[in-house]
Amino acid sequence: MGGHSVKNYMKKCVLLCAALLTLAVFAGSSFAWSASEEVRRLNKEVPSLEGFKGAQAVIWLKDNDFRMLADGTMENTRYTIVMMGENVPDSWKKFKVPVPSDGKLEVIEAAWYNPMTGFKEGSLRVSEETLPGGSTGKIFETPGGAVGRAVVLAVKETRGKRYGIDAMIPMASPLPTWEQNVTVTLPEGVALNWAGHDIKEPVIGKSKGSQNYKWTIMNQEAWNGEGFVVYRRPYLTFGTKKGVAVSLKDMYDLARDVPALPLPSAAKGDKAKAGVRLMEWLAQPSHTLEAYPKDWIRPAAQFPAEGPWTQWEQTLLLDKWLKKLGWTSEVMWQAVGKLDKDSPVTYGAWTAPVLALTPPGGKESLYHAGQTSDFGVTAPSVIGTTLYSLKNDETISRNIKPGSPSDHKLTSIWALKLGDNGVAEGTFTLTVTGGWTELFSAGHVPSKEGLAKFVQSKVNFAIPGMTLTPTEVEPTPTGYRLQFSVKCAPGLVMKDNLLLRLPGGVP
């Protein structure tokens, strides 16, 4: 064989090997995740929608695959398959996912499949927009054509500027979940610390140069929020570092990175009154950043001088501004549960920064941006929780008393005029205070838009066919007051008699 022929032969061999390697890579990827195969598998395993207590949809599968890359970057690939019923739930009609400021978000797949055949039948609409505040976000829309189909969403989130891996994962959703998996893959020799509520030990595996932890929950009922008789949401938290003091140090470093912006014009006059005006100024809708998680804190380079800001950003800004006004301000951190020296270090373990504020000549009160109660009244979300702080590298915890039952009231007042035909018209006023604001609207004053639907989702009214038209939303010192014009038919006419059903409702 001549030299030229040998070269051609070797070249063909190299090309063939490359092609085989490419096929092997794609085959490995297909084996790791195939939406079509997963849809067919789950269609055989999951009970019909009727078996899930009348749910509009069921999460067939929710997977979180965390990986720590060689440079310390954290990669999280999320796979979700939702079986839609006769209607697409509101939360899936249109939703937004912000792109991390220190990383990127890649959409792997957003489509719907025939659950019987496993064939792809359509795609979700995916767009990107610049959100208020400068960051970008992915917008997903599920059309009506996905009704009765399995919707598949797969995204990969990469977050840099860190070394290690950590997260706090809710293990129950507003929709019932058939199967949920969390997998964490680390380089061999890197320890993982974890804790959780209502979750079993992980299955631990090892391969050459890496180790992985896997948690699985099956047939988890829907989570509808906390109640006065607390139903704590199942969750999993993990991290490559541990200790509440280490975690607090990270949070204080984050707080220090928030730039000290100039005082707004609202902060004029008497120092104590100016501080309260600052809180009211920050609470205006135009200064609150929507479509972001409330715990979103942007790096200094992306931090807008004129706003709007997220609730965490507002609280940490307020700390710096009030100190300029001569207030005493201490940043403390509220946790999702009790923390100690063995707790995993993760951003998700903290639910809010809370300020211990003392105005000039006044007394101390707790406050955080976004609370419904006025300054001087402890927010319902803080009552009964534990706050943590660091002093001289020592962890200080403060337990906040739950207060009196009379601080938490739900009051409804009906003022109706009944006609001869059994139809009544008038006003309905709902006053929400204390812990009820947390149960109804996560501690925030609801907007007037969509208020009737909001209230009807929280209260089961005794009169079918009643119409509510919102007329007023008024904040109060400890909550808010909602007023509606109402029309209903509580009366039943029988000859010369009128049988009356008194209006009411059950939360």
N, C-alpha and C positions, 0 to 999 in steps of 0.2 A: 504494500500500500504506500503510495507516494506521500511526501510531506504535506502537500496541499489537501489530499484526501483525509489524512489523519487529523488535520486541523478542522476540516469540515465535520468529521465524525465526532470529534471532541466537542465542537460547538453545538452540534445537535444534542449530544448527551447533556450538556449544561442546560440547554433550553428545556429539554424534557424534564430534568430534575427540578428546574424552577417551576415548570407548569404543575408537576406533581405536588410540589411543596405548596403552591398557591391553592390547589384543590384541597389539600389536607387542611390548610388553614380555614378555608371556607367551610369545609365539612365539619371541622371542630366547632366553628362558630354556630353552624346550623344545629349541631348536636346540643350545644350549650343552651341555645334559645331558638325555638321555632314556634312562632305564634300559632301556626296552623295545627301543629301537633299538640300543643298545649290546649287549644280550644277543643279539639276532638277528645282529648283525654278527660278534660274537665266536664264536658257534656255527658260523658258516661258516668262520672263519679258524683257530681253535684245533684242533690234533689231538685225537683221543680220549684219554680218561684213561689208557688202556692204554699210550699212548706216553710216559708220564712215570714210568717205572721203579717202577710199583706204588704210586704216591702215592694216599692216601685222597681227596685233593681237589687242585684246581689253581686258583691265583689267575689268573683270566682277565685281569683288569685291576686295576691299582692306580694311581690318579692323586692327586697332591698339587698343589693350585692355591693358591699363595701370592700374596697381594696386600697392598701397602702402601697404606693409605688416607690421605686428605688430612691427617688429624690425627696420622699416624705410627703408628696402630694396625696390628697385623699380623693378617691374616685368612688362615686356612688351611682350605680346603674339601677334604675327603678322600673320594674315591669308590673303592669296592672291590667287585669282583664275583668271587665264588668259586664254581666249579663243584664241587658235592659228588658224591662217589662213592657206594658202597653204605653208608657210615657217615659221620656228621658227626665230623670230628676233634675231639679233646678241647678244643683251644684255641678252638674255635668253639661248643662246646655252651653255655658260659656264660663271659662275660668282662666286665670292668669298665673303664670309662674315666673317670678323675677329671676333674672340671670345673676348669679353671685358676682359681687363686685371684685372678688379676688379669684375669679375663675371663669368657667363657661358652662353653657347648657346645650347639649346636643340632642336633637329629637331623632331617635332611632326609628320609631314607627308610631303612627297615630291613625288608626283605621278601624273598620268593623268587619267581622267575619260571620259567615253562616255557621251557627253552632252545630248543625247536623253534618255538614260536609267538610268544615274547616277551611272553606275557600274564602278568600278576601273578596268583599263586595263593594267597599267604598272607603273613602278616607275622610278623616276629620279635617276641618279647615284649620290650618296653622299659620299664624302671622306673627310678626314681631313689631313691637312699637316701643317708642321711648316713653317711659312712664314719667309722671311729674317728679322732678328731683334729679332727672338726668340718667338714671339707670334704664336698662332695656329689659323687656319682658316678653315671654312667649305667650301668645293668646291662642287658646284651643276652643273650638266650637264643635259641638256634636249635633248634627242635623237630625230631623225627624226620621230620616231614612234608616237610622240605626236602631229604631224600635224593634224589639224582638230579636236583636242580634248581640253578639259578643264584641264589645268595644275594647280594643287593645291600645294601650299607651305605654311606650317604652322611651325613657329619656336617660341620658348620662350626664351627671353633674360632676365637674372637676373643680376642686378648690385647692389653691396653692397657698403660698405665704404661711406655711405651717409645717411642722414636722410631727407626724403622728396621725391618729385617726380617732374620732369621737362622734357620738350622736346620741340623741334621745328620740326613740321611735314609739309613737302611740301604737298599741297592739289591738285597738278596737276603733271602728269608724262609724260615722252616722248611718252607713249601710251595713247590713249583715255581711260577714266575711267568711267564706268557706275555708280558704287556705291562705296563711300568711307565713312567709319565711324571711328571716334576716340572716345573711351570711357575711362574715367578716374574715377577710384573708390578709394575713400579715407576714412579713419576712420572718423566717425561723429565728427564734431567740428573743423576739419582741413580745413582751407580756401584754395581755389584755385584761383590764379590770371591768367588771360589769355588775349591774344591780337591776332590779326591776320589781314590778308588782304583778302578782298573778301570772307568773311565767315560770316555766320549768328550766332545768339545767340544759345547757347547749350540748350538741354532739360535736366533739372535737376531733378533727382529722389532721393528718400531716402528709405532706408530699415533699419532694426534694426542694429544699430551700424555702419552704413556706409552711404555714399552719393555718387552719381555718376553724371558725366557730359557727355553728348553725343552730338557730332557734326556730321552732315551728309551733304555730297555734292553728287548731282546726275548729271549724264551725263556731266562730265567735259571733255572739249576738250583737245587734246594733248598739252603739253607745249614744245616748240621747242627752248627755250633759250631766253635771253633778246635781244632786238634790240636797234638801236640808238633811235627809237621811243619806249621808254621802255614799255615792257609788263611785269609788276611785277608778279611774280609767286604767286598764292594764297598759303597762308601758315597759320598755326596755331601754336602759342607758348603759353606755360603755365608753371606754377611753383607754389610751395607752399610758396615761398618767393618772394618779390617784391622790385624794386628800382634799378636803374642803378648803384648806389654806392655799394650796396650789391653785385651785379653781378660782378662788376669790382674787388672787394676785392677777390672774389673766383678765378678770372682769374689770379690775381697777385700772389695768393698763389700757383696756379698751375705752374706759371712761375718760382717761387722761388724753387720749388721742382726739376726742371731740374738741374742735377748735373753740377758743374763747372769742366769740363774736361780739361786736360792739352792742351796747345796750340799746334796745328799741326805744322809740320815742314815748312808748307807753310808760316807761319807767322814769317818771318825773314827779317832783314834789316830795311829800313826806315819804321816808324810806319804807316804812311798814306798809302804807297804803299802795306805794308804787309796786312793791313785791306782789301784792294780791292782784293788782291790775295786770301785771305781767302774766300771771296764771290765767286770768280771764282772756287776755290777748292771745295766748298760745292755744286756748281752747277753741278759738274760732275755726270753723271748717276750712277756711282758706289757708290756715297754717298747719293743717294736719294732712299728712301724706297718705292718700288712699292707694289701694291695690298693692300694698306692701305688707309683709308680716310686721306686726307691731314691734318686734325685737330687732328690726333691721337697722344696723348702724353702718353708715357709709364711711370710707376712709376720708381723711382730711382733704385730700385733693378733689373729692367728689362732693364735699359737704357744701350745700347751698347757703350763701350768706343771708338770703331773703326768705328761705323756706320754699315750699312746705317741708316739714320734718315728720318722721315717725314718732310714735309715743315714747320709745326709749330715748331717741335723740332729743326730744323735747324735755324730758326729765333731766337728762345730763346737761343740757344747755341751761336749764333753769338753775341747776346747782351753781354753775359758774356765774350767772347773772346775779343771783341773789347774794352771793358772797361779795360782789362789787357794791351792792347796796347796803352792806353792813349786816346782813343776816348771818346767823350761824346755820350752816348746812352740812349735813353728813350723808353721804351716799351709802345706803345699805342695799342688800340684795335678797329678794324673796325667792325661795327655792320651791321646786315642785314637790319635795318631801324632805324628811330629815336627812341631813348630811353629816358625815364624820370623816375621820382620817383615812378610811378605806373606800370612800365613795369615788366612783369614776369622775375624772375631770372632763366635763363637757359643757359647752355653751348652752345646750338644751336643758340643763338641770335648773336654770334660772328663769323665773317667770316674769320678773320685772325689777328694775332699780326703783327703790323707794327712798325719798328724802326725809330725814328728820330735821325739820325746819324750826328755827326760833327767830321771830322778827325782833328788831330793836325794841326793848322794853316789854316784850311779850312772852308767851310760854310756848313750849315745844308742841308741834303737831306733825303727823306723818302725812305725806302727800306724794302723789305721782301723777304725771300727765295723763289725761284721758279719763280720770275718775269722775263719776257723776256727782259725788258729794262736794260741797264747798270746802275751801281751806278751813281747817279747824275741826272737820268731821272726818274721821278715819274712813277710808274707802272700804266698801264691803269686801272687795277682793283681798284686802290686807288683814281684815279682822279674823282672828283665830289662827293665823299662820305664824311661821318663824322667819325672822329676818337675820341675816348674817353680815358681819363686817370684820375688818382686820384692823387691829391696833398693835403696833410694834410686833408684827408678824404673828400675833396671837389671834385666834378666831373668837369673836364675840357673837353670841346668839341672843336674840331678844324674842320672847314669845308674846304675841299680841293677844290680849284678852278678847273673848268673843262678844262681850257686851250683853245687853239685856234683850230678851225676846221682843220687847216693845219697840226696839230700834228697827225691826224688820216687819213691815206691814204691806199688805196688798189690799187696797180699798176700792170698791166700785160703787158709783152713785148713778142711779137711773132717774131721769126726770122726763116722764112720758105723758102724752095726752092721748087717751083712748077714744076712738071714734065709735059711732053706732055700728059700724060694719066689722068691728073687731080688730081694725088696724090701728097701731099706735105709732106716733112720731114724737121725737124730742131729742134729748142729749144723753150721752153716756160718758162718764168721766172715770178714768182708771188712774189711781195714784199708786206709784211703785216706790218703795223706800228700802234702804238697807240691803240685806242679802237678796231680796227679790230682784233688785236691779241686776245682780250678778247672774241669777237664774234666767231672767228674761232676756237680757241683751249683753251679757258678758261685761257688765259694769259701765256701759256706754249709753248715752242718751240716743235713742233711735231717731232716724230722720223721718220727716213727714211723708216722704215718698214711700209707698208700699206699706204704710202703717196699718191699714185695715187687715191686710193679709198677715202681717207680722203678729198682731194681737190675736187673730183667729187661730194662728198656729200655736199660741201659748195658752189660750183659754178655750175650753169646750163650753160653748154657750148652750143654754137650755132651749132656745127657740130656733128651729131650722128656718132657713130662708131669710134670716135677718141681714140687712145691709148696713154697713158702717162707713161713714165718710169722715175722714180725719179733718178736724178744724184747727187743732192747736197742739203743739208740743212745748211744754214749759218745764225747764229745770227747776228743782227745788233744792233746799240745803242738803237733803239726804237722798235724793233720787230724782224723780220726774213725774209730771202729770200729763196724761194724754186725754184729749177730749174729742168726741165724735158726734156728729149728728146721726141719729139712728131711726130706722123705719123697720117695723116688724109687725107680725100678726099674732099677738099672744091671746087674742080672744076668739071664742067660738060661739057664733050666734045660734040660739035654739028658740024659735018663736019669739016670745018677749023677754027671754032670759039671755044672759051673756056669761059664758064660762070663761074664766080668766086664768091664764098661766102666768105666774109672776116671773119677770125676767131675772136671769142670773147666769152664773158660769162657774165652772170648776177648772182650776189651773191644771 
